[in-house]
Amino acid sequence: MKSLLLLSGMFLSVAFGQQVVGQEQGSNQNFEKFKQSYPRIFESKNLVLEKARQRGIPATIELPNNIKAELQYFDETDSPIYYTIFNSTAAKTTGANALQPGGELNLNLSGQGMTVGIYDQTRPKADHVEFEDRLTQVDGSTETISNHATHVSGTILAAGVNTNARGMAYDATGWSFNWESDLSKMNGNAYDPETKPNGHILSNHSYGNIVGWYRNASNNWVWSGNPSIDEDEDYRFGFYSAKSKGLDDLMVDKPYYTIVWAAGNDRNDTGDGTRNPDGPDDSIGPEGVAKNVITVGAVSGVPEYTGPGDVQISNFSSWGPTDDGRIKPDIVGMGVSVFSSAIADGGESDSYASLSGTSMASPNVTGSLLLLQQLFNERNNGRYMRSSTLKGLMINTSKEAGNNPGPDYIHGWGLLDVKSAAEIILNENGTSQFIREELLEENQTYEYEFISDGVTPIRATVAWIDPSGTPPSPSLNPENLMLVNDLDMRIIDEQGNIYYPWTLNPENGPNGRAAQDQDNFRDNVEQIQIDNPTSQRYRLVINHKGDLTNSQQEFSLIFKAGIIDGADETLYWIGGESGDWNNPANWSFTLGGSSANRIPDGGTRVVFEGSSGQSEVSLSASSEVFSINFFGNQLVNLNLEGNTINILNGLRISNQITSIVNGTMLFENSTDNQQLVELGQSALDDVSLKFARGSWRVISADHMDRVWIENSQVQFDIPIIRATELVLQGNAELQGNFDLIELEGDFQAGQGTVLREGTNLNFIGNSGKFENNSSNQAINLAALSGSYTLNTGGISELTVSDATLLMDTESISLNRLRLGQAATVDLGNTGELAVAEEIESIAESSEPSVIRSNTKGTIVHDIYRKYCFENIGVVNVDFEGEAIVNLGSGAVIENSTGWLAQNCDDVLFANFRVSFTCEGAAVTFENLSEGLAEEFSWNFADLGSSSSEHPIFVFDSPGNYLVSLEVSNETGSTVYEQEIEILPNELAKPVIVANGTTLTSQQPGSSYQWYLNGELIESATSRSLNASEDGIYQVAIFNESCNRISDPVVISALPDQEAELGRLGIFVGPVPSEDFVTVSVNNDYQGPIQLVLMDMAGRIFRKIDASKNSDKLEIELILPSNQGIYLIQIITNNLTVHKKVIKQ
């Protein structure tokens, strides 16, 4: 019998224990999550090989040109998946040469300090002369050296010993991995700013599944499809598989990590004619189908681009679309006759070779993109772009390719052009060119307005890391949409005309013209291009359809246009080591150029970009600028000399250290667009940052000295806002994704200001004051040093530790008060501090805390709770409220009332817990009171009472009932009240059947509990009970949620108790009675006697314990208010009798 042989490309994942590079705990947790999500992909290699052996399936397949395909795992259909490879014009083709040393942009980028992951067949020749000890086999593979892996690695990072073989990023560090268990290796080694800050920021994958037709070692055609799914076509082309989903999940989890995957070489695999040939369209394998990866197609080299016709697709590169119609590949790079490092003599010798394939195009793109991340990192204070940002930038600046404008399923979005992408990074000004990383909340809309110059084309791209889709059941070309969060971008002009993004219809074929007049509902990238704008106002809008998974979606927006409300010019500082800002000789139109003989004004983009040294810049008069930008390695010291710089658009400090002293930086913008402020590692001394108008977003800052927000909206997207003082006035609004505000001085928020909900504010200075009249009256405030004065409330949680907190207002209400070590809370003369929820203290004997007032203050805590604190003194402060606060037997309490000073265990505190809260049930009350309680007094909503410690009570109908417990001893009492809800009961009331002294529940239940005289009988949980003593018996039956209790049954040795009462000298009357009965016992018995009053449901209303010391004892027993029949139980040492009474 023949076995089905499914030959599928490559997929990486290595066991974490094999890695040389260490991993943090978070990475291990992520790995476990991936392992559980994709059990087939993570199945051990030994298990995979054993399954192959049992089924007679080869572990490797010989292909032409000494290439092998290796078994990796078994897919969803239990078919074997095999990996195989997809095998200095390249730098010119993508524009990387313009970024390299000596390039047109004068950037001198070579990948130094950058790490790239290279996943490939076996391992490259790491000691090749081109790698200069910069390439490491991280997974420890000792397999045969691969020419393919060596060539791919060289395309990315070859040093250029042979200048024609120089890589795109020839000073970068390469981490090499074989393709086994790739997903886990990627997860463990990818860059993450928290768990893996030294990880690879990009990785290249020049391999994939063997899909459809392939030639074996004998050059014969073999089909690798699954005939049980389709007899003529391999369903995996364009199919979103579990591996596709795994790659998307990984990129969601690591949003800065970019995966670059070769599209494959299947387009012209014609086969032997017995089945349909592969391609030309729909010929990309599952890895390249993943939404968030960058899938690369191969074109011939383009030494000089003059137009789309220069971009010639190779005769092998796989085309899209995906089965759901998404645009793939994403981009094309040079993959024909790429010259790079190679091996000879089986890996013993270095060599060079020209190879073709998407395997060659992919590293051409990877290395080029690595230079963009390096450039962005250098100019953005050490930050990297999210993968969606890099992808969006790549797409927004790509060169046109193909027969029609816009994207197609052959070239994707066009030819990679990192030169144009780098120019946006270099010239980003916040208006006409910018890169934004934003967050779209559920039902939120993002807008950006601009006025076009009517000349320059408008190009805007939005991209996002979309949550993984749900793979459909294996079938041929399922059209299930894989897009999860569908964002929509539109541009609308003043006349209301709507401009739509490019969109492709798969029914129009791979060369079909992209539309610009309809919605794109397939792709997680959208681009709008307006080639011939008019001079008018435009509005860019981004929103979403339906519900967003996770209720939000981060997105990246790349924008380039000509606008008339932007900067008119750019001036570069050329003032040398020292100079005056206001001297026109110190400014040039070009970097390092000659003097422009003018000083910056409101239309000037100012740039400081020295390569080394230090520059002292002074401001002899106030100035206005469009924006200020600090780049490069030069240290700049800017002395404002008491003057003001008015910034209309943005501030960006991305150089090493910038010092700004003595003056004001005034931020004013008249548009509705949000402007960026990046303070980086700047040091501010005696500087006021004053936001006076417009919308601003601070994306980096260290310590900001004085921050004033007046009539503007400021969003701080930094973990901690550190400043000397923070003032909000007018219509100021402070929002953002910050965790904490840390101040050394005053905080003031005036009437009408808006402060983000959930704000935490720490005071760490010597002295300061707090005044909060903003919309947020629930700040979490911590005074952690010095002396801090509260002029207002507006506080939710107040923490005082190693500090003095002074109330300078009559009253403050808050939710929580926390006292740390050496805390002083001073209520002023007559201040009142009301705490709604909780008081905490961690004061120690070595550093005690104190609560004080000059005259008489008050702490109010009106919630019933017991506190036992130590090491807190109280002076001139009374305590009021339901709470019980005990400060310990040794506490110093001066001129203050309401506080206790006892041992904690002696403090009375009534409390109870309730179970089985339904009608007709034995509702169980468990006493949880603390302290040395001697007496218990229960009141069940005036329906009954009890003096038992753990009583039961029966409520006849559903509803809400107020139950109270008073516990007392010689020193006093406390009362606890709780409203309980009694629910309906589906159980029928049980009936007790008596057979002599054997009592049985007539009704069955899942369990039983017997009671005697209203008290639970331990271990009496059977359906029947032997009544061994006189008394009143009841039984409760249980189901899963509640119980139902029977009426009482009296068991007595006296057969006729009514007749015997007189003989025993016991009289109860009058019967009937209205208010009370008298129980008279007239006999020679002397000793203890107990009276128990209960109703016919077993509810106990009264218990009286007395002592009979003479022949006659009379006790007046008050009856409940409700009319009915009640039972009085009279208990002596040797006798129990019962008497029915009627209340009328």
N, C-alpha and C positions, 0 to 999 in steps of 0.2 A: 504494500500500500504506500502510495506516495504521501509525503508530508508537505504541508503548505509552507513555503518559504517566503516570509515577508521581509524584504530588505529595506531598512529605513536608516536615514542618515545618522547624525551624531548628536549626542546629548551628554553634557558633563555633570558630574556629581561625585565628589570623593568623600570618603569617610573622614570626619574631622580629626580623628586621631592620627591620620597620616600627614597632616599639614605641618610644615615647618614654621610658617608664620602663625603667631599666637592669635587667639580669639578671646573676646570678652564674653562675660556671662550672657549678655543680651543676644549675642550671635548664636550661642548654643541653644538658647530658648527658641530663637527663630528657626534654627535648624530642625528642632523637634517638631515645631509647627508644620514646616514643610514636609518633613518625613511622614507625619500623620496624614497630611493632605494628599500626598502622592505616593502611596505605598508601592505601586508597581515600579515607579522610576527609582525609588530608593531601595529596591530589593537587592540583597547582597549579591556580589559578583559570583560567589560560589553557588548560590541557589539558582541564579540565572543559567550558569553553565551546566548544572546538574539537570535542570529542566530541559535544556537543549540536548544533552546527552540522551536522556530518556526518550525524547521525541525524534532523535536522529537528525537534529538540526546542527549545522556547522557553527563553530564559534567565530570563524573568520571566513571571508570569501575573497578569493583572488580576483582582482580586476586588472585591466590592461595597464601597461607602463609600471609594473611592480607596485601597484597600489592595492591596498587591502581595505576591506570593510569589516568592522568588528561588531559583534553582537553586544548590545548594551542592556536592553530590558525587553519585557513583553508588554505590549500596549493594551488598550481597553478591550480589544477583541482577542486578546491572548495571542497576538501575532508577534513574531520576533522583530525587534527594531535594531537596525544596523546603522553605524555612522561611517561616512566616508568624506574625503576632502573634496573641496570645490576649487579644484585647480584650473635722466632726471626730469622725464616728462610727467611722471606721476605727480610730483609736487607742483609743477606748472598747471596741470589739469585742474587741480582743486584750489589753486591759489596759495598753497602753503608756502611756496618760495617767497612770497611777499612778506611773510611773517618771520621768516628765518633770518639769521644774521646776514647783512648785506642786502636784504630785501627792500622792496619799494617803500614799505611802511616804516623802516628804521626801528623795528621792534626788537630785533635780536632774540627772537624766541626759538628755543631748541628743545623744549621739554624738560629742561633742568629742574630737578625737584619734583617732577611729576611721576606717578606710577601708573602703568597700564597693565592690565591682565591680558595674557595671550593664551587662549585655550585652543588646543590643536591635537593632531594625531601624534601619539607618543611624545617626543620631546625634541626641541631644537638643539643645535650644536652651540651650547652656551659659551664655549671658549673660542668661538669664531672671532677672528681679529676685529670684526666690525662691532662686536658687542662690548668690548673693553670692560669686562667684569660687571656690566650693568644688567645682565640677564641671569635670573635665578630660577632653577626648577623647584618651585615652592612645594609641590606635592611629593617630591623625592623620587619621582619616576626614574627607573634605570632601564627603560625599554630602549629598543633600537632607535638611534638618532634618525630623525625625519628630515628629509630634504624640504618637504612642504612646510613644516613648522619653522625651519630655519629661514626659508624664503619669506614667509609671512612676518616673522619677527623682524627681519631686516627691513622690510618695507616700512615698518613703524619706526624702528630705532637704530638702524645701522649707522655707524659713526661717519661713514664717508671716506674710509681709507681708500676705497675705490670711489671716486667722486660720483660716478654714474649710479652707484648703488646706495647713496646716502638716503637714510630714512626721513620720514616727515618730522619726527621729533627725536633727533639723533643724540640728544643728551638725556633722554628719559630713562627711567628704570623700568625694566620689564619683569613681570612675574609670570612664569610659564607653568602651565598645567596641561596634563593630557586630558582627553575628552571624557574619560570615565567619570561618572557621578558629577557631571559638570554643575548641576543646579546647586548641590550642597557646597561645592568649592566656591562658587560665585557668592553664595549667601555668606560664607564664612570669611571671605577675603575682600569683599567690595567695600568701598568707602562709605563710612557712616560717621557724621561729625561727633557722635556721642560714643559709639561702641567700637568704631574702627577708623579713627582719624587718619591712620597711615595706609588705609586700604587703597586698592586701585579704583580710580575715579571713572575709568572706562575699561571695557574689555572687548576683545575681538574674537569672533567665532567664525572661522573660515571652513566650516563643515556643516553637514546636515544629514537628514535622512536619505537613504537610497529610496527613491519614490518612482513608481512607474517602471519604465524600461531602463536597463543598463547593460553594458557589455561585460562579460566575464573574462577570465584570463585567456580563454581561447578566442576572444573577440566575437563570441556569439551573443545574440540578444537574449536577455532573460527578463521576464516580467515579474515585478515584485509586489504587484497589487494583491488584493484580497477578493477572490472571485465570489465569496459568500456575500460581500457587500455589493460589488458590481463586477460583471464578467469582463467588461471591456475597458474600464478606466480605473485608475487608482484613486480612490476617494480621498486620499490624504492630501492631494494637491489643493491648496487653498483652505484646508480644513482646520478649524480652531480646536486643537486637541488638549489633552491634559497637560502636555508639555508647554503648549502656548499659554495656557492658564497659569502654569507654574512660573513662567518668565514674567508675566504681568504681575502676579502676586509679589514676586521678588522686587520688582521695580516700585511697586506701591510701598513696600516696606522700607526700601532704601531709595528715597526720592532724588538723591544727588548722583546716583550711579547710572551710567549709560551703557547699554548693551548694544553692540554693533554686530549684525549677523549677515553673512553672505546669503544672497537670494537663491543661489543654486544655479546649476548649469543644465537644466533639463529641457530647455525649450525645443530643441531639435532632436530629441531622442525618438527616432522614428519607429524603432522596433522592427519585428520581422514580418509585419503585416497581418498577424493572427488577431491582433487587437488594435484598438485605436492608438495612434502615436501620441506621445506626450506633447503638450503645448499646442500652438505657441503661447496662448494665454492660459491663465489658471495653472501655472506650473511651479508655484512656490510651495515649499514644504512647510510643516507645522511651526517650526521655530521662527521662520520669517513671517509667519502669519500673526504672531503675537502683536498686540496693539501698541505696546509701549517701547518695543525695541526699534532700533534704526536698521531697516533692511536695505541692503546695498546691491544694486545692479552694476553690471560692468559695461563700460564703453571703451572705445579706443582713446589713445592719448589726444589731448587738445592743447598743443603747445601755445596757441594763440586763439582766443575765442573772439569771433566776430559776429556770431549769430547762431541760432538753433541748429542750422545745417552743419555746423562744425562738430556737433555731438553725434557720433555714430555708435549705435548700440552694437554690441558684439553679437556673434551668431550663436551664442550659447546661453546668454544671460536669461534667467527665468523671468517671466512676466506675471503680473497680477491679472485679474483682481483676486481678492480672497473670496471665499464662498458667499460671504455676506456683502460683497461689493465694495469693501474698503480699498483705499489706495495703497498699493504695494507694488514694487519697492517704494521706499521713501525717497531715495536719492540714488544717483549713480556716480561712480568714480572710475578711475582708470584701472582696467583689468585685462588689457590686451598687451602682451609682450612687455610685462613689467620686469625690469632688471633689478635683481636683488641678491642678497647673500644666498649661498647654497653650499652643498657638501660634495666631496669626492671621496673615493676609496671607502665607501660604506660609512662615512663619517669621520674617517681618520684625518682628512685634509679639508682645508677651507677652499671654497670655490664660489663661483657666481653663475647665475643663470637667468634667462628670460622665461617667464611662465605666464600663462593666461588663465583666467577664470574669475568668477566672482570672489574666489578665495584671495585673489590679488587686489581686487577693487576694495574689498572690505577693510584691509589694513591701511590702504591708501586713505580711506575716509577716517578710520579710527585715529591714525596718527595726526591727521590734519585737525580733527576736532579736539584732540588733546592740546594742541597749541592754543585753541580758543579758550579752553578752560584755564590754561596757564595765564593767558592775557587777562581774562576776567578776574582771576584770583589776585593778580598783581595790582589791578586797578580798583579792587573792591574790598580792600582791607582783609584779605585772606579768605574771602568767601568764594564758594564755587556756585555755578549755576545748577539749578535743578535739571534733571535729565529732560524734562519737558521744555525748559527754557533753551537748552542747547539745541534740542530738536526744532523748536519754533524758530530760533535764530538761523539755524541751517536752512530751513525751508523758506524763511522770509527773504533770504539773500541769495538763493540758488539762481543759477543761470538757466534761462529758458532752453528746453530741449524738446524735440518732437515736432510733429507736423502742425500742431495747433497750440495756441496760447494756453497757459495753465497746465495743470497736472495731467498725466495720463497713466495708464497701467503698464507702460513700458519703461519710462524713465522716472516714474514717480513725480516728484516736484521739480526735477531737473538736475543739473550738474552742480555738485558741491562747489561753493565759492567762499572759502574761508577768508579771503582778502576782504570781500564786501562785508562779511560778518564781523571781522575785526574792526572795520571802519565804524560800524555802529557802536561797538564797545568803546572805541576811542572817542567818538564824537557825540556820544550820548549826552543830550542836554535837557532832557525832561519834557521837551515840547515837540520838536520836529523829528527827533530820533530818540528812542528810549527802549529799555528792556525792563519790564515790570513783572514781579512775582506777586500775585494777589490771591485772595481767598474769597470765594463766592459762597455765601451762606444760603440756606434754603430760602427760596422766594425773593432773593436779593437781586438787584440789577447794578452792574458796574457801568459807569458812563465816563467818556472823555470827550471834551469839546475842543475844537480847533478851527482856525480860519485858514483855509488853503490859499496859497499864493497864486493858484490858478495855472501853474506851470508844471511843477514837479509832481510826478505820479504819487498816488497814495497807496501804500502797501502795509497791511496790518495782518498779523498772524497770531492766532490764539492756539495754544497747545496745552494739554493737560495729561497727567498720568491717570489713566482711567482704571477704576477697579476691574478686576478680572471678570470675564464673562463666564457663562455656564456652557461648557462644551456640549454640542448636540450629540445625540446617539449617532454612532458611525453610519454614514450614508453618503451618497454621491451628491455633492453640491448643495448641502442644506443652506437655506437662505436666512436662518435665524440670526438676527442682529446681535452682534457681540458688544456693541456700545452700551455702557451701563449708565453713565452720567452724561446726558446729551446737552452740552452747552451750545449756545447759539450766539453768533456775532452778526451784527448788522451795522451799517453806516447809513445815516439818514441826513439828507441835506435840508436847507431851509424851506424848500418847497414840499417837503415830505416825501421825496423820492427815496426809495429804499434800495441799498446796494447789498447784494447777497454774496456769500462766499462761493468759491469754486466748488463744484460738486460733479461727480462722475456717475454715469448710469452704466452698470456692467452690461446691459443689453445692447449698448452701442459699440461693444468690442474694445480691444486694447487701444486702438487709435482714435476712439470716439472723442468728439469735442467736449470739453468741460463746460458746463453751464454756469452762468452767473446770475440766474433769475429765480432760484429756488433754494429751499432749505437743504442743508447737508445733515442727514440724520444717521450717517454711518461712521464718520471718522472722528477721532479725538484730536484732530488738527483742522482748523478752519482758517482760510486766508481770503481776504478781500483785497482786490486790486482795482484801483480806479486810474486808468492811464491818462485820461484827459479831464482832470477836475476843473471846476470853475472857481473863481475867487469868491468864496462865500463860506458861511459857517457850516461845519459838519459836526455830527454827533455820533460817536462810536459807542455802541451798546452791546453789552454781553449779559445774557441771562440764561435760563435753562428751562427745559421741558420737564414735566412730571416731578417726582420726588427724587432728591439726591441721595444716593447711598452714603451713609454716615452724616447726612444732613448738611454737607458742605463739600466743596471741591476746590482745591488749590489749582490755579491756572497761571500760565505765563503769557504775557502779551508783548509782542515785538512790533514796533511801529516806526515807519519812516515816511516822511512827507515833507513838502515845502509849506511852511506856514508863516503868516505875516505877524502873528503875535508872539514870535519867538525871538531868539537872539539875532541881532543884526550883524555881529562880528565876533571874532575870538581874538583876545589879546593874551600873549604869553609874557610872563615876567622874565626880563633879561637884565635885571638890576644888579646882578652879581651878589657879592657877599653881604652888601648892605645898600639900602636905598630907600627913597621916598615914594610911596604909592602914588602920590600926586604929581610926580615928575614925569612928563610925557616921554622922556628919553628912556625910561625904564620898561617900556612895553613894545612888543613886536607882534606883527600879524602871523609870524611863523615861529616855531620852536627853535630857539637859538638864532633867530634871524636879526635883521637890522631894525633899528628903532622905527616904530610907526608914528612917533611924534604925537601921541595922543594918550589921554588917560581914560580908564574905563568909565562908562556911564550906564544908564538903565538898559541899554541894548547890548551890553558887552558880556560875553562869556569869558570869564577870567580863568586862566590856567597857570598854575605853578607846576613845572615838570622838570626840575633839575635832576641830573643823574647822580650827583654826589655833593658832598660838602654841606655848608650851612649858609642860610641867607637871612639877614636881619631886615625886615620890612617895617617901615613906620608909616602911619597915616597922619599927615599933617592937617588934614581937614576931612570933614564927613564926606562920604561918597555913596553913590548908588550904582549897583551892578545888576545884570540879569542873573548871573550865577557865578559861584566861585568853585574851582576844582583844584585839588592838590593831588598830584601824581608823582611817580618817580621815587628816587632814594634820597633826595635832598631834604635836610631838616630845615623847616621854615619857622622863624619866630616873627609873628605878626603883632606889632605893638600899635593898638588903636589910639594911643595918646589921648584917651578920654573922648574920642570921637565915635561916630556911628557909621557902620556900613549897612546900607539898606539893600537887602537881597530880595529881588523880585521873583526868582524862580527856584533856586535850589543851592545847597551847599554840599560839597562832596570832598571829604578828606580821606584819601586812600594811600597817602605816602607813609613813610615810617613814623615820624612824630612831627606834629605841628603844634606849636605853642602860640596861643592867642591871649593877649593880656590887655587890661585897662581900657574898657569901652563897652559899646553895645553893638550887637548884631541884630538888626531889625528885619524881620521876615514879613513881607507884605506881597500878596498876590491877589489880583482882581478877578481871576477866573474861578470856575467851579472845579477845576481839575486839581487833584492832589499832587503837591510838589514834594520832592524827596530831600531829606537832610541826613547826611552820613558824616558823623563826627569822628568815626574811626578811633584812633589812639590819640586824639588831640588832647592837649593839656590846657585847660581854661583857668585863668586866674584874674579875678576882679572883672569878669565879663558877664554881661547880661544878654541872655538869649531871649529876645522879645518877639513873640509871634503875635502880630497886630492885625493881620487880615488874611483871609484865604484858608485853604485846607492843606495841611502839611503832614508828612509821615517821616518820623525819625527811625532809621533802620540800623544805626549803630551809634554808640556813644559810650564814653567812660564816665568821667565826672563832669557835670555841666554847670557848676557854680550857680548863678541865679537864672531861673527859668520863669518867664512871665508869659502867660497866655491871655491875650485880650481880644475878644471878638473874632476868634478864629478857632478852627478845629485842628487839633494835633493828635496824631495817632503814633504812639510809641510802640514799635515792634522790636523791643529789646528785653532781655530777661529782667534787668533791674534798672530803674530810673534813679541815677545817683546825682544829687544836686545839693547845693548849700541851702537854697530856698526855692519854693515853688508857689507861684501866685496865679490864681485864675480870677479874671475880672470880666465884666460885661457879659457878652454872649459866648464866653470861652467854653470849649468842649475838649475834654481829655479822654481819649479812648486808646485801645490797642491791645496787643498780646504781650503784656508785661506781667511779671509775677509780683513785683515789689517796687514800692517807692522808698528810697532811702535818703533821708534828709539830715543835714547838720544844723539847720536853722528853721525858719518859719514855714508853716503851711497855711495859705489863705485861699479860700474858695468863696467868692462873693455870691450874692443873690443872682439867680438866673444862670449860673454856670452849671455845666454838666460834667460829672465825673463818672468814669466807668464803674459799673456795679462790681462788687467783690474786690475792691481795691484794698491792698495791704500796704500800710505805711509804717516804716520804722524810723524813729528819731534816734540818732547816734551822736549828736553834738553836745556842746556844753550848755547852751541855753536856746530856747526857742518857744514859739507859741503856735497853737493850733486853733484854726477858725474855719469851720465848715458850714457854709450856708448853701452848698450846692444841691443839685437834685438827688445826689446819693447821700443819704443820711445813715449809711451803714458801713462806714470805713472800719477796717480792722487795724487798730492803732497799737503800736508797741513803743513805749518809752524805755530805751535801753541804756541810757547814760545821761549825765547832767541833770538839768532841771527843765521840765517841759510844762507849759501853762496851757490849760484848756480854756479858751474863751467862749466856746460853744460846745454843744453836743454833736450829733451826727456821727456817732460811733456805734458799731455793732459789737466788736470785741476789743477790750482794753487790756493790754499787758504792761505791767510795770516791773522792771528788773534792773537792779543796780542804778536806779534813777529816782528822782523826786518828781511826782506828778502833782501839780497845783491846779485846783479848780478855781477859776475866776468867773464863775457864773453860778446863778442860784441853784440850778438843778440840771442834772444830766441823766438820761436814761440810756441804758445799753443792754446787750444780751448777755455778755460774759465778762467777768472780771478775773484776770489771772495775776497773782502776785508771785514774783520770782524772789531771788535772794536780794537782800538789802534794798527792798522796795519801800518807798514812802508815798502814801496817798494822802495828800493834804486837801481837805474839803474847804479850806478858807475859813471864813467866819461862820457861816450858817449853811453851807452847801449840802445838797441832798443828792446822793448817788443811788439811782434805782437800777438794780440788776434783775433782768427778767428771767434768765434761764439758769445760769450756773456761776459759781464762784470756785476758783482753784487757787492753791498755794503750794509752792515748793520751797518756802523759806526754811533756812537751816539755823541751828543755834549759833553758829559762828557768824552768820550774816542775817539777823532777824529783820522782819519787816514791821512797819507801823502804819496804822490808820489813825489820822489825827485831824483836829480842827482847832482853830484859835479860840472859838467861843463854844459853839455846839452844832455839830454836823450830824447828818443822818445817813445811814446805809439802809436801803429798803430792798428786801428780797422776798417777794410775796409768792413763793412757790414752796410747796411742802417737800422738804428735803433735809436730811441730817448731814451736817458737816463737822468733822473733827480735824481741827488744824493745830499746829504747833508753831511756836516761834513768831507769833504775831502779837504786837501790843496795840492797845486801843486807848486813845486819849481824847476825851470830849466828843465822842461820837456814839450816838445811840443806834441800836439795831431794831428795825421794825419789819414785820412780815411774818408769813407762815413758816419760813425756814427756821431750823434750829442750828445755831452756829456755836460750837463749843471750841474754845481756844486752849483747852488743857488746864490741868490743875494748877500749873505754875504761871498762868498768864497774868500779865500786868494790864489791868483794866481800870483806867482812871476816869472818874466822872462820866461813866458811860453805862447805859442800861440795855437790856435785851440780849446780852452776850452771856454764855455759860462758861464756867471755868471748872470743869469736872474731868474725871477720868472718862475717856470716850466710852468704855464699856458700860458705864453707869448711866449714861444719858438715855432717857426714855424717848422712844421714837416708834409710834404706832404705824404699822404697815401690814398689808395682807395681799394675797393673790387668790384669784377666783378661777374655778374650772367647772365644766359641765353647765354652761349658762343657757339652759333652755327650759321651757315651761314644764312643770310637773316633775322636774328632775331633782335629785339630791344635789343641789348646787353646793359645791364644796368650797369652804373658805379656809385658806391656809394662813395662819398667823405668821407674819414675817417681822414682827416688831423686835426692836433692839432695846437693850437696857434691862434693868432688873424689874420687870413688870410683875406685880402681885395680883392684879385684878384685870379682867377683860370684860368690856361691856359693848355688845354688838347691837346695832339697830338696823333692821332690815326694812328701810323705807316706811317705818311706822307700822309695818305689817306683823312684826314680831321682833323679839330680842333674844339674846343669849349671853350667858356669862362663860361659855365654854371657850377654850383656847382655839380649837379648830372645829367650829360648828358646821352643820349643814342646814340649809333652809330650802323650802319648796315655794316657788313662785307659781301661782295658778295660771297666769296668762302672760303672753309676750309683752314687752315694753321696756322702758328704761326706769331703773330703780336706783335711788341713792342709798348706799350702805355705808354706815360709819362704824369705826372701831375706836373705843377709848381704852387706853391702857393707863394704869395708875399704880403708884406705890406711895410710901409715906411722904416723899418729897414733892409729889405733884402728879400731873397727868398730861397726856397729849392725845389729840384726836385726829384720825385720818378718815377722809371721806372719798369714796369712789363711786361714780355712776357706772352701773353695769347694764348691759343690754341683754335681755332675756329673749331668746329666739323661739320660734315654733318648734314643736317636738313631734316627730313622726312615729315615735314608739307609743304603744298602748300601755296604759297603766297596768302593772302586774297585780295579780291577786294571790294572797298567801293561803294555801290549803294546809290546815293543821290536822295531823294524825297523831294524837297524843302530844308528845313533846317534839315530834318531827314536823318541821315547817318546810314547805316546798313552794317555789314559785310556779304558778300555773302556766305562766307565759314563758316561752324559751327566750334566751338572749345569747349574744356572743360571749358575754361574761356576766358575773353576778357580784354583788356586795351586800352583806347583811349588816344591819345596825341594831343596837340595843340602847334604848333610852336616848335616841338621837346621836349616839356615838358609834363610830365605825368599829366593827369587830374585826380585829386583825386575823388574817388568813381565812376569814369566812367568805369564800368566793365560789362556793359550789351552788348548784341549783337548790339543794336541800340543806337544812341546818337542824341540828339537835339542840333545842332550847334548854340549856342546862340550868338556867336560873330564871327567877321571876323577872318580869319587866315588859317593856313595850318593844316589839320587834317589827322591823320593816326590811324589805328587800328592794334593791335597785337592779334593774337589768340594763345592759349596755349594748350599744352598737358602735360603729366607727367614730361617731361624732358626739354622742351624748348618752344620757341614761334616763330612766323613768323609775320613780320610787312608788312603792305601794302605800296603801293606807296602813296604819299601825294595827298590830294584833297584840292583845294583852295575854301574857302567860303568867298564871299565878297558882300557887298551891291552894289558895282559898277558892272553893268552888263557887260560892255566891257572895261576891265581895260587898254588894250593897247591904245584904243582911248582916254580914259580919262586922261592918263598920261600927254599928251601935254596940255590939257585944265587946268590941275592942276599945270602946270609949272614945271613938272618933266621930266628930260631927262636922259636916261641911254644909254651909248654907248662907243665906237663903238660896234655894233653887226653885224656880229660876231667879236670876239676879240681874241688876242693871249695870252696876259698876264694880262691885267687889263681892267676894265671899269670905267668910271667916272659917278658918280651919281650927277646930278645937280638939285637942287631944287630952283626955282626962283619964289617966290610968297610972299605974305605979311604975311605968317604964321611965328611966332616966338615962340620958345620953344624947348623942347626935341625932338630928332629924333633918331630912331634906324634902322640900316640896318642889315638884316640877309641874309646870303648867304648859300643856301643849294642845294643839288642835287635832282634828281627826286625820290630818295629813301628816302628822308627826312633827310639825313645826313647834319648836320649843320657844315659848314666850317669856317665861320666868323660871328662874332657879333660885330658891332661897335655902340657905343653910342656917340652921339654928341649933341651939343646945337646950334640951329639956332637963331642968335642974330641980323640978318639983312635980307634984302630981298633975298639975294642969298647965297647959301651954296653949295660947291663942295667937294665931298669926292671921293678919289681914292680907288677902291676896287680891291685888288689883287685876281685873279682867281686861282683855284687849277691847278695843273700840268696836270691832266688828261683831255683829250678832252671830250666834251659832252655838254648836256643841263643842265643849272643851273637856279635856281629861286632866285630872289632877292626880299625880303620882306621889304617894307618901311613902318615904323610905326611912326605916330605922336600921339598927344593926342587924336585926334578925327577921325583918318583916317588910314586905312591899305590898301595898294595897292601892287601889285606884278608885276614883270617884268621878262620874260624869256630871258636869254642870252645864246649865243653859244660860247664855248671855242674851238678853232681850233688849 
